[in-house]
Amino acid sequence: MKVDILNVHYIIDGKTTIQRTKMFYETLDEDEIQNVHFEVQFNNQHIHSKLHSSAEYAVRYFQKALPDNVRIACCQSCLHGNFNPYGDLENEIFCLKDMSLQNKEDVINYFAKQTFYDRSRKLLDFCQDYKPIDDDEKYTYNDWDL
């Protein structure tokens, strides 16, 4: 089992903070990981997420393990974070912050016609343009739905 120490952004009671977080995983090859879970320490509380074979679901399980006042602020939970409908690598999401997407068809058309690798991000990446997913503001091809 491998361990990465990540500086993950969290929103705690409305304030953004960075907390060192451990990501445990096994590798199948250089691009594919499995058996992923996360651990973090908040004050005296040690939080351990449920294990999953997919990084995407491991991050979702991690959010569910956190206290109600703590939200992960990352590309996977961002209004601009979209999965590729044609498939993507493990631990990959795409930032489409400058795109005006109305529905799934717009996303499909974008990925069918564009070179998009420069928009590739890791699920737990963060930038200053972070906004929580809001279906009323903009369509996001993402299944964060927590």
Accessible surface in RSA format (square Angstrom, percent):
REM  Atomic radii and reference values for relative SASA: ProtOr
REM  Chains: A
REM  Algorithm: Lee & Richards
REM  Probe-radius: 1.40
REM  Slices: 20
REM RES _ NUM      All-atoms   Total-Side   Main-Chain    Non-polar    All polar
REM                ABS   REL    ABS   REL    ABS   REL    ABS   REL    ABS   REL
RES MET A   1   125.83  65.2  53.80  35.6  72.03 171.5  53.93  45.9  71.89  95.2
RES LYS A   2   110.36  53.8 105.64  64.8   4.72  11.2  68.29  61.5  42.07  44.8
RES VAL A   3    70.49  46.4  41.77  37.8  28.72  69.2  41.77  36.3  28.72  77.9
RES ASP A   4    55.52  38.9  51.80  51.6   3.72   8.8  11.52  27.1  44.00  43.9
RES ILE A   5    79.70  45.4  49.78  37.1  29.91  72.1  49.78  35.9  29.91  81.2
RES LEU A   6    48.69  27.1  45.84  32.8   2.84   7.1  48.69  34.2   0.00   0.0
RES ASN A   7    97.97  67.6  77.65  75.0  20.32  48.9  15.00  36.1  82.97  80.2
RES VAL A   8     0.76   0.5   0.76   0.7   0.00   0.0   0.76   0.7   0.00   0.0
RES HIS A   9    31.20  17.1  31.15  21.7   0.05   0.1  21.36  22.0   9.84  11.5
RES TYR A  10     0.00   0.0   0.00   0.0   0.00   0.0   0.00   0.0   0.00   0.0
RES ILE A  11    38.56  21.9  38.10  28.4   0.46   1.1  38.10  27.4   0.46   1.2
RES ILE A  12    43.84  24.9  40.68  30.3   3.16   7.6  40.68  29.3   3.16   8.6
RES ASP A  13   105.74  74.1  73.44  73.1  32.30  76.4  41.49  97.6  64.25  64.1
RES GLY A  14    67.77  83.6   0.00   N/A  67.77  83.6  31.38  86.1  36.38  81.5
RES LYS A  15   159.35  77.7 155.31  95.3   4.03   9.6 102.36  92.1  56.99  60.7
RES THR A  16    79.11  56.3  46.95  47.6  32.16  76.6  25.06  33.7  54.05  81.7
RES THR A  17    53.08  37.8  46.47  47.1   6.62  15.8  26.81  36.0  26.27  39.7
RES ILE A  18    97.63  55.6  74.78  55.7  22.86  55.1  74.78  53.8  22.86  62.0
RES GLN A  19    54.48  30.5  52.26  38.2   2.22   5.3   2.49   5.3  51.98  39.4
RES ARG A  20   158.48  66.5 147.35  75.1  11.13  26.5  59.08  80.7  99.40  60.2
RES THR A  21     0.73   0.5   0.00   0.0   0.73   1.7   0.52   0.7   0.22   0.3
RES LYS A  22    95.49  46.6  95.36  58.5   0.13   0.3  40.34  36.3  55.16  58.8
RES MET A  23    11.61   6.0  11.61   7.7   0.00   0.0   5.47   4.7   6.14   8.1
RES PHE A  24    34.16  17.1  34.16  21.2   0.00   0.0  34.16  20.7   0.00   0.0
RES TYR A  25    23.20  10.8  23.20  13.2   0.00   0.0   5.19   3.9  18.01  22.2
RES GLU A  26    60.43  34.7  57.99  43.9   2.44   5.8  18.13  35.1  42.30  34.5
RES THR A  27    57.15  40.6  32.36  32.8  24.79  59.1  14.12  19.0  43.02  65.0
RES LEU A  28   102.64  57.2  68.22  48.8  34.43  86.5  71.37  50.1  31.27  84.2
RES ASP A  29    81.85  57.3  67.81  67.5  14.04  33.2  45.61 107.4  36.24  36.1
RES GLU A  30   172.22  98.9 126.35  95.6  45.87 109.2  57.19 110.6 115.03  93.9
RES ASP A  31    76.05  53.3  63.10  62.8  12.95  30.6  16.92  39.8  59.13  59.0
RES GLU A  32    78.69  45.2  78.68  59.5   0.01   0.0   9.95  19.3  68.73  56.1
RES ILE A  33    24.32  13.8  21.98  16.4   2.34   5.6  21.98  15.8   2.34   6.3
RES GLN A  34    49.81  27.9  49.81  36.4   0.00   0.0   3.41   7.3  46.40  35.2
RES ASN A  35    42.46  29.3  42.46  41.0   0.00   0.0   1.82   4.4  40.64  39.3
RES VAL A  36     0.00   0.0   0.00   0.0   0.00   0.0   0.00   0.0   0.00   0.0
RES HIS A  37    19.90  10.9  19.90  13.8   0.00   0.0  17.67  18.2   2.22   2.6
RES PHE A  38     1.08   0.5   1.08   0.7   0.00   0.0   1.08   0.7   0.00   0.0
RES GLU A  39    28.39  16.3  27.14  20.5   1.24   3.0   1.42   2.7  26.97  22.0
RES VAL A  40     4.91   3.2   0.00   0.0   4.91  11.8   4.91   4.3   0.00   0.0
RES GLN A  41    80.52  45.0  75.98  55.5   4.54  10.8  45.42  96.7  35.10  26.6
RES PHE A  42    23.41  11.7  20.21  12.5   3.20   8.3  22.12  13.4   1.30   3.7
RES ASN A  43   146.76 101.2 114.15 110.3  32.61  78.5  36.88  88.8 109.88 106.2
RES ASN A  44   150.36 103.7 122.36 118.2  27.99  67.4  34.45  82.9 115.91 112.0
RES GLN A  45    95.72  53.5  90.63  66.2   5.10  12.1  33.75  71.8  61.98  47.0
RES HIS A  46   106.09  58.0  80.14  55.7  25.95  66.4  65.47  67.5  40.63  47.3
RES ILE A  47     7.98   4.5   5.32   4.0   2.65   6.4   7.98   5.7   0.00   0.0
RES HIS A  48    99.38  54.3  78.22  54.4  21.16  54.1  54.29  56.0  45.09  52.5
RES SER A  49     0.66   0.6   0.00   0.0   0.66   1.5   0.54   1.2   0.12   0.2
RES LYS A  50   131.86  64.3 118.15  72.5  13.71  32.6  85.66  77.1  46.20  49.2
RES LEU A  51    89.86  50.0  74.56  53.3  15.30  38.5  74.56  52.4  15.30  41.2
RES HIS A  52    49.24  26.9  44.37  30.8   4.88  12.5  27.56  28.4  21.68  25.2
RES SER A  53    69.91  59.1  59.76  79.7  10.15  23.4  35.06  74.7  34.85  48.8
RES SER A  54    22.91  19.4  22.44  30.0   0.46   1.1  17.32  36.9   5.58   7.8
RES ALA A  55     1.15   1.1   1.15   1.8   0.00   0.0   1.15   1.6   0.00   0.0
RES GLU A  56    35.41  20.3  34.94  26.4   0.47   1.1   6.07  11.7  29.34  24.0
RES TYR A  57    84.20  39.3  84.20  47.9   0.00   0.0  50.19  37.7  34.00  41.9
RES ALA A  58     0.00   0.0   0.00   0.0   0.00   0.0   0.00   0.0   0.00   0.0
RES VAL A  59     1.60   1.1   1.60   1.4   0.00   0.0   1.60   1.4   0.00   0.0
RES ARG A  60    30.06  12.6  30.06  15.3   0.00   0.0   2.83   3.9  27.22  16.5
RES TYR A  61    52.66  24.6  49.63  28.2   3.03   7.9  22.10  16.6  30.57  37.7
RES PHE A  62     0.00   0.0   0.00   0.0   0.00   0.0   0.00   0.0   0.00   0.0
RES GLN A  63     7.24   4.0   4.74   3.5   2.50   6.0   1.55   3.3   5.69   4.3
RES LYS A  64   130.59  63.7  97.47  59.8  33.13  78.9  63.23  56.9  67.37  71.8
RES ALA A  65    43.45  39.9  14.02  21.6  29.43  66.9  25.20  35.5  18.25  48.3
RES LEU A  66     9.80   5.5   0.00   0.0   9.80  24.6   0.06   0.0   9.74  26.2
RES PRO A  67    40.55  29.6  26.71  24.4  13.83  50.3  39.58  32.7   0.97   6.0
RES ASP A  68   150.53 105.4 119.99 119.4  30.54  72.2  44.66 105.1 105.87 105.6
RES ASN A  69    67.44  46.5  52.22  50.5  15.22  36.6  33.31  80.2  34.13  33.0
RES VAL A  70     4.80   3.2   4.59   4.2   0.21   0.5   4.59   4.0   0.21   0.6
RES ARG A  71    98.79  41.5  98.79  50.4   0.00   0.0  40.42  55.2  58.37  35.4
RES ILE A  72     1.71   1.0   0.00   0.0   1.71   4.1   0.00   0.0   1.71   4.7
RES ALA A  73     0.22   0.2   0.19   0.3   0.03   0.1   0.19   0.3   0.03   0.1
RES CYS A  74     0.16   0.1   0.00   0.0   0.16   0.4   0.16   0.4   0.00   0.0
RES CYS A  75    18.67  14.1  17.27  19.3   1.40   3.3   3.24   8.2  15.43  16.6
RES GLN A  76     0.00   0.0   0.00   0.0   0.00   0.0   0.00   0.0   0.00   0.0
RES SER A  77     4.46   3.8   3.01   4.0   1.45   3.3   3.01   6.4   1.45   2.0
RES CYS A  78     9.64   7.3   9.64  10.8   0.00   0.0   1.70   4.3   7.94   8.6
RES LEU A  79     2.18   1.2   2.18   1.6   0.00   0.0   2.18   1.5   0.00   0.0
RES HIS A  80    20.41  11.2  20.38  14.2   0.03   0.1  16.26  16.8   4.14   4.8
RES GLY A  81     2.06   2.5   0.00   N/A   2.06   2.5   1.73   4.8   0.32   0.7
RES ASN A  82     0.00   0.0   0.00   0.0   0.00   0.0   0.00   0.0   0.00   0.0
RES PHE A  83    19.98  10.0  19.98  12.4   0.00   0.0  19.98  12.1   0.00   0.0
RES ASN A  84    11.75   8.1   6.13   5.9   5.63  13.5   0.00   0.0  11.75  11.4
RES PRO A  85    36.91  26.9   4.98   4.5  31.93 116.1   6.63   5.5  30.28 188.2
RES TYR A  86   137.15  64.0  98.65  56.1  38.50 100.2  91.17  68.5  45.98  56.7
RES GLY A  87    45.69  56.3   0.00   N/A  45.69  56.3  35.60  97.7  10.08  22.6
RES ASP A  88    58.53  41.0  21.96  21.9  36.56  86.5   8.84  20.8  49.68  49.6
RES LEU A  89   100.27  55.8  95.61  68.4   4.66  11.7  98.44  69.1   1.83   4.9
RES GLU A  90    49.68  28.5  29.11  22.0  20.57  49.0   8.38  16.2  41.30  33.7
RES ASN A  91    31.35  21.6  24.45  23.6   6.89  16.6   4.93  11.9  26.41  25.5
RES GLU A  92    16.28   9.3  14.68  11.1   1.60   3.8   5.35  10.3  10.93   8.9
RES ILE A  93     0.24   0.1   0.24   0.2   0.00   0.0   0.24   0.2   0.00   0.0
RES PHE A  94     1.48   0.7   1.48   0.9   0.00   0.0   1.48   0.9   0.00   0.0
RES CYS A  95    14.57  11.0  12.67  14.1   1.90   4.5   3.83   9.7  10.75  11.6
RES LEU A  96     0.00   0.0   0.00   0.0   0.00   0.0   0.00   0.0   0.00   0.0
RES LYS A  97    91.79  44.8  74.25  45.6  17.54  41.8  46.76  42.1  45.02  48.0
RES ASP A  98   105.68  74.0  67.89  67.6  37.79  89.4  44.98 105.9  60.69  60.5
RES MET A  99    54.01  28.0  46.80  31.0   7.22  17.2  35.58  30.2  18.43  24.4
RES SER A 100    89.72  75.8  64.74  86.4  24.98  57.6  48.75 103.8  40.97  57.4
RES LEU A 101     4.85   2.7   2.87   2.1   1.97   5.0   2.87   2.0   1.97   5.3
RES GLN A 102   125.97  70.4 103.94  76.0  22.03  52.4  43.24  92.0  82.73  62.7
RES ASN A 103    68.12  47.0  68.12  65.8   0.00   0.0  26.17  63.0  41.94  40.5
RES LYS A 104   100.49  49.0  98.96  60.7   1.54   3.7  46.41  41.8  54.09  57.6
RES GLU A 105   115.38  66.2 111.83  84.6   3.55   8.5  31.74  61.4  83.64  68.3
RES ASP A 106    44.27  31.0  39.23  39.1   5.04  11.9   9.76  23.0  34.51  34.4
RES VAL A 107     0.00   0.0   0.00   0.0   0.00   0.0   0.00   0.0   0.00   0.0
RES ILE A 108    55.91  31.8  55.91  41.7   0.00   0.0  55.91  40.3   0.00   0.0
RES ASN A 109    58.55  40.4  58.14  56.2   0.41   1.0  11.31  27.2  47.25  45.7
RES TYR A 110    20.30   9.5  13.15   7.5   7.15  18.6  16.94  12.7   3.36   4.1
RES PHE A 111     9.24   4.6   0.03   0.0   9.22  24.0   0.03   0.0   9.22  26.4
RES ALA A 112    64.34  59.2  24.98  38.6  39.36  89.5  31.48  44.3  32.86  87.0
RES LYS A 113   159.35  77.7 122.30  75.0  37.05  88.2  84.18  75.8  75.17  80.1
RES GLN A 114    91.90  51.4  78.57  57.4  13.33  31.7   5.36  11.4  86.54  65.6
RES THR A 115   115.12  81.9  94.21  95.5  20.91  49.8  61.48  82.6  53.63  81.1
RES PHE A 116    23.02  11.5  23.02  14.3   0.00   0.0  23.02  14.0   0.00   0.0
RES TYR A 117   153.55  71.7 142.37  81.0  11.18  29.1 102.78  77.2  50.77  62.6
RES ASP A 118   118.03  82.7  87.37  87.0  30.66  72.5  52.25 123.0  65.78  65.6
RES ARG A 119    47.47  19.9  47.46  24.2   0.01   0.0   8.20  11.2  39.27  23.8
RES SER A 120    39.43  33.3  23.59  31.5  15.85  36.5  11.25  24.0  28.18  39.5
RES ARG A 121    81.93  34.4  75.42  38.4   6.51  15.5  23.63  32.3  58.30  35.3
RES LYS A 122   124.80  60.9 124.52  76.4   0.28   0.7  79.99  72.0  44.81  47.7
RES LEU A 123     0.97   0.5   0.97   0.7   0.00   0.0   0.97   0.7   0.00   0.0
RES LEU A 124    20.96  11.7  13.34   9.5   7.62  19.2  14.05   9.9   6.92  18.6
RES ASP A 125    56.19  39.4  50.83  50.6   5.36  12.7  16.30  38.4  39.89  39.8
RES PHE A 126    50.83  25.4  18.76  11.6  32.07  83.4  20.52  12.4  30.31  86.8
RES CYS A 127    57.85  43.8  49.99  55.8   7.86  18.5  40.21 101.9  17.63  19.0
RES GLN A 128   164.12  91.8 135.39  98.9  28.73  68.4  65.62 139.7  98.50  74.7
RES ASP A 129    65.24  45.7  58.01  57.7   7.24  17.1  12.72  29.9  52.52  52.4
RES TYR A 130    36.72  17.1  18.36  10.4  18.35  47.8  13.82  10.4  22.90  28.2
RES LYS A 131    87.09  42.5  86.77  53.2   0.32   0.8  54.03  48.6  33.06  35.2
RES PRO A 132    82.19  59.9  79.43  72.4   2.76  10.1  79.43  65.6   2.76  17.2
RES ILE A 133    49.07  27.9  24.76  18.4  24.31  58.6  24.76  17.8  24.31  66.0
RES ASP A 134    59.82  41.9  54.62  54.4   5.20  12.3  17.78  41.9  42.04  41.9
RES ASP A 135   114.61  80.3  89.58  89.2  25.03  59.2  33.39  78.6  81.22  81.0
RES ASP A 136   145.15 101.7 107.82 107.3  37.33  88.3  33.43  78.7 111.72 111.4
RES GLU A 137    93.13  53.5  58.74  44.4  34.39  81.9  35.64  68.9  57.49  46.9
RES LYS A 138    27.62  13.5  20.20  12.4   7.42  17.7  26.10  23.5   1.52   1.6
RES TYR A 139    62.64  29.2  56.58  32.2   6.06  15.8  46.66  35.1  15.97  19.7
RES THR A 140     9.51   6.8   0.52   0.5   8.99  21.4   0.52   0.7   8.99  13.6
RES TYR A 141    49.87  23.3  49.07  27.9   0.80   2.1  24.69  18.6  25.19  31.0
RES ASN A 142    30.49  21.0   0.09   0.1  30.39  73.2   3.76   9.1  26.72  25.8
RES ASP A 143    49.82  34.9  45.30  45.1   4.51  10.7  34.78  81.9  15.04  15.0
RES TRP A 144    14.87   6.0  14.57   7.1   0.30   0.7  11.08   5.9   3.79   6.1
RES ASP A 145   112.99  79.1  72.42  72.1  40.58  95.9  49.06 115.5  63.94  63.8
RES LEU A 146    73.32  40.8   7.28   5.2  66.05 166.0  36.91  25.9  36.41  98.0
END  Absolute sums over single chains surface
CHAIN  1 A     8338.2       6626.8       1711.4       3915.8       4422.4
END  Absolute sums over all chains
TOTAL          8338.2       6626.8       1711.4       3915.8       4422.4
